[in-house]
Amino acid sequence: MRRHSAQLTHDSAVLPWLGANFWSRSGGPLMWRDYRPETVREELAVLREHGLTMTRSFFYWPDFHPEPHRIDEELCDRFRDFLDAHTEAGMGTVPTFIVGHMSGENWDPVWRGGRDLYEDVWLVGRQAWFVSQMTRRFKDHPAVTGWLITNEMPGYGRIYQVDPPSSAVVTAWAQFMCDAVRAAGGTQPVSLGDGAWGIEVTGRDNGFSLRETAEYVDFVGPHVYRSDTDRPRQHYRAAFECELAAVTGQPVVLEEFGLSTDTVSAANAGVFYRQTLHNSLLGGATGWIAWNNTDYDALWEQAPYDHHPFEMHFGITDHTGRPKEPLRELAAFADVLKRVDFARCRRTDADAALVVPAFLERGYPYSRPADRPLIFTSLHQGYVAARAADLPVALAREADGLPEDAALYLLPATRQLTTRTRRALERRAREGATVYLSFCSGEHPTTRGPWFHDLDGLFGVELQLSYGVAEPIGDDALDMTFTEEFGGIAAGETLRFPVAGNEDSRAYLPVVPAGARVVATDAHGRPALLTYATGKGRTVLATYPLEHMAARTARVNPEQTHRLYAALAEVAGAARPVTVDTPYVAADTLVREDGKRYVWLVSQAERELTVRPRCAGGGAGAEGAGEGAESGGDGGTLRELTGGDPVREVTIPPYGVRVLELT
């Protein structure tokens, strides 16, 4: 299966996008009132010196559009100079039109008068007019490399948690805005700037549907700021959301990410940037725009910094323009992109599908929106486990139909599937695939147990549930002891998993085999993992919600599900092109147009590690070395990007990243 890695395309010298959201330290959102050309040029010079190619810029709406039918031409002149400064620096910028929300505060033009931004026809017309006017003024400037319609409109147009607009209304609004860009002659890539916070990514319906608006935009731009209770999960959060945001197949630009250095140490700020950049690249992102370019210590009396003071210190430079750790990480990342010629690279294909249930994004009658967070968190944890297993996975949307070319289908803690998908999984197993599902009772008492039909027939068991009653897990941990060899797991070996969940989800599935073979039991001798031969393939059932329990546990990763996923890959014949012997280091690969391959090794360890990567068909990263090479085939030779002798051992600093060429 092809893993998503679509690149932006346009006649622009600044691709791929690697940059920062930009407000000058001289004014923040109010910078255009007191525009300082020299300061702007100093700020851009620092970014360019560290390898950044572009910025995202903002038309602060109350200032640029002071009256319904008037544009402030003086501010436009200042913005034109801002564009000239980018050209002088060899950079581009992506202007953002409707900027009424920023950094924890909303600002309206004085003439809005409380009108609805989506449904008031006159106000929609004024927005489209503003978009077209600004496009006409700046579309031919060489520094303009793209357009964004808004900044986080779901938090401005209507508070979506309280009163979300309908998808039909938002999609019509988005069409008007994007059409205004095109009608005014804008040819650069355009997107909405909404943050990709809609139902296909988060499971929350805020009216912004990636599927519905795909016809009008050229790329998708996640804004990722969410927190977690587990560090590896946090490090993979942006990557996972980029994977989900690729639902339409369009390029994914990580349009906003970052942190306030008021909330973390300087060193850990660097770690977060390093992990987010490299993991999101491996998750299909092909552009990155950090939040944001500078700190704002001098603006402490100005909104929003007076009431959101931590917002002053999201900068990748401090208030004097000196680089902070995040900018140093961006510079190192820029160097990697250049060395591998990233614009010509794509992710290697995957044999394993991580199945995204349609219930995450579709409001089936009488299904519960409250079920969606469990789907999201279980998938996220399964994604982290696959990374720890060095197992490339492609997200497969149930709503689009299952791919026919997967050797392994992973359904982590999955309760809800449609009838069509249940039948397709059975067919794929008979045709030779391996289908894995871990049981989950759900987090709510309504319709406990599996939502899909005939679990017994799919997995060769007879479930022993009582109606309406969850079977609680009484132990503090699950000890899964294997009664026979399974993949790379030896008979007699015990894997320990955390136990967590509420009174509904902290539950197991009592079964007796009816054709299935028990390959692992729990501490009470009950079936914990079963495999069922059907046709040319098999199904595998875990009777415990492994991924859900891990997702509800703090500081848990790496936990033992990675061992199970690695074993499933071996049983299914799903390729793992490069592997290492520790779950603290994840290995993945990119391939370039000319056939060159590159290996990423990303550490989740807080200490330095030395590993011996093993390439499929080869051994220990060097030809003729190790067990893999003796078994036949040539897995290739690992070398530094700068060339030199073959590399057998790789030392990775704490939470570090190493990139090597596989020849």
C-alpha positions, 0 to 999 in steps of 0.5 A, a space after each residue: 500500500 502506498 503511504 501518503 506523502 504528497 508534495 506541494 507543487 507550484 512554480 516556487 523556489 521555496 518548496 518544500 515549505 519550512 518556516 515560521 508563523 510571523 509577527 514582528 517583535 515590534 508589534 505582534 498582531 498590531 505590527 502593521 500600525 507601527 511597521 518597522 522595515 529594519 526590524 523585519 529584515 533583521 528577523 527574516 535574516 535570522 530565519 534564513 540563516 538557519 535554513 528557513 525558506 518561508 513564513 506565514 503572514 497575516 492581514 490583521 482584519 480589523 486594521 486592513 479592512 477598517 470599513 465594509 467597502 474600504 481597504 487601508 492602502 497605507 497598510 497594504 504599502 507596508 505589506 508590500 515592503 514586507 513582501 520585498 523583504 522576503 524577496 531580498 532574503 530569498 524567502 516566500 510567504 503565505 498571507 492569511 486573509 481573515 485574521 480575527 482570532 489570534 493567540 487566545 483572543 478574538 478581534 472583530 472589525 468595528 463594523 461586523 455588528 455581531 453578524 454571523 460569519 458563515 450565514 449572514 449573506 452580506 458579511 460573507 460577501 464582505 469577506 469574499 470582497 476582502 479576499 479578492 481585493 488582497 489577492 489582486 494587490 499581491 498575487 503577482 509578487 514573487 514572494 507570495 507562495 500560497 494563501 490561507 483563508 483564515 486563522 483557526 476560524 472554528 474558534 472565531 466564526 462560532 465557538 464550535 463546542 457550543 454552537 457548531 455550524 453545519 458542514 453544508 454551511 461551512 463548505 459553502 462559505 469555504 467555496 466562496 472564499 477560495 473562489 474569490 482567490 481564483 477569480 482574482 487571479 491567485 494561482 498559488 496553493 490555497 487552503 483554509 487555515 482552520 487547523 484541520 480540527 474537524 471530524 475526520 481528524 479529531 472525531 469532533 464535528 466543528 463544521 469543517 470537513 476535510 472531505 467536503 472542502 477538498 474540492 476547493 483547497 490544494 493542501 491540508 494544514 493541521 494545527 497541533 497543540 494537544 497534550 498527553 500523559 505519555 512522552 512517546 505518544 506526545 512525540 507522535 501526536 503531530 505525526 498521527 494527526 498528519 496521517 489522519 489529515 491525509 484523508 483526501 490524498 492532498 499534501 499535508 503541511 504542519 501549518 502550526 506547531 510549537 510551544 511556549 518556553 514558559 512551560 518547558 525547559 530549553 532542552 526539552 523545547 528542542 526535543 519536542 521540535 526535533 521529534 515533531 519535525 522528524 516524526 511528522 515527516 515520517 507521518 506524511 507531512 511535506 511542509 512545516 510552519 512553526 509557531 512562531 518566529 519570535 518572543 514578545 517581551 516588550 509587548 507585555 501590556 498589549 493584548 493578548 499577552 497581558 492576559 495570556 502571558 505564556 503566549 509571549 514566549 512561543 518564539 523560535 528566537 527570543 525578543 532580541 532575535 537570538 536563536 532558541 533551541 527550536 530554531 537550532 532544531 529547525 536548522 538541523 532539520 533543514 540540513 537533512 531535507 537538503 541532503 536527502 533532496 526531500 522534494 524528490 522523496 516519498 515514504 516506502 510502501 507498507 504491507 500493514 493497514 491500521 484500520 480507521 473505523 468509519 464511526 470516527 467520522 460518520 454520524 450513523 443514526 443513534 451512534 454516539 459521538 461520545 464513542 469517538 474519543 476512544 476510537 481516536 486514542 486507541 488508534 493513536 496508541 496502536 500507531 505508537 506501538 507500530 512505530 516501536 515495532 518498526 512496522 510501516 503502517 498505512 491508515 486505511 479508512 473504513 469509510 473508503 473501503 478496505 485496501 485489497 493489498 494489505 498483508 496485515 489489518 490492525 484493528 486496535 481496541 475496535 468495537 464498531 464496524 459496519 456490516 460491509 467491513 466485517 464481511 470484507 475482513 473475513 474475505 481478506 483473511 480467506 484470501 491470505 491476509 492476517 486480520 488482528 482485532 483486540 476486543 473492546 467493550 466501549 466506555 459507555 453502558 449502552 450496547 456493551 460488547 461488540 457492535 459488529 455481527 458474528 464475532 464468533 464466526 470471524 474469529 472461530 470462538 464462542 463468546 460467553 458474555 451475559 447481556 448488558 454486563 461487562 466482564 471486569 478485569 480484576 488484575 492490576 496488570 495483564 500477564 499474557 503467557 504464550 502456550 506456543 511460539 507466535 511470530 518472534 515470541 517464544 512458547 512460555 514467554 509472558 508479556 505484561 500489559 497495563 490494565 486501565 479504563 472505566 467500569 465499562 471499558 476495563 473489561 475482557 471478552 470471555 470465549 471458548 475456542 470453536 475452531 480457533 487455537 489458543 496461543 496465549 492465556 491470562 494469569 487465570 488460564 483464560 484465552 487471551 490471544 487466539 488465532 483462527 485459520 480460515 482459507 489461505 490466511 488467519 484472524 487473530 483475536 486479543 480478548 483484552 483491549 490492549 491499546 485502549 488500556 495503554 492509551 488510558 495509562 500515563 507514562 506507559 510507552 514503550 509497552 508490550 503491544 509492539 512485541 505483538 505487532 512485530 509477531 503479527 508482521 512476521 506471521 502475516 509476512 508484512 515487511 519491516 524494511 529496517 529493524 532495531 532490537 529496542 522499542 526505544 528506537 523506531 526505524 523507518 525509510 524514505 525512497 528518492 526518485 532515483 532509487 536512493 533510500 534513507 533510514 531514519 532512526 528516532 529514539 524515545 530514550 532519555 539516555 544515549 543508545 547504541 543500536 545495530 540496525 538490521 536491513 531486510 535481507 541483510 544484517 546489522 546494517 552492513 553487507 555480509 554481517 550478521 544473521 540476516 545476511 547469512 539467510 540470503 539476500 542483500 539488505 544493503 549497506 548503511 552509510 552517513 549522509 556525508 558518505 564514508 565507511 559502512 555503518 554497523 553500530 549507530 549511537 543516538 543521543 537522548 531523544 535523538 534522530 539519526 538519518 543514514 543512506 541505505 545503499 
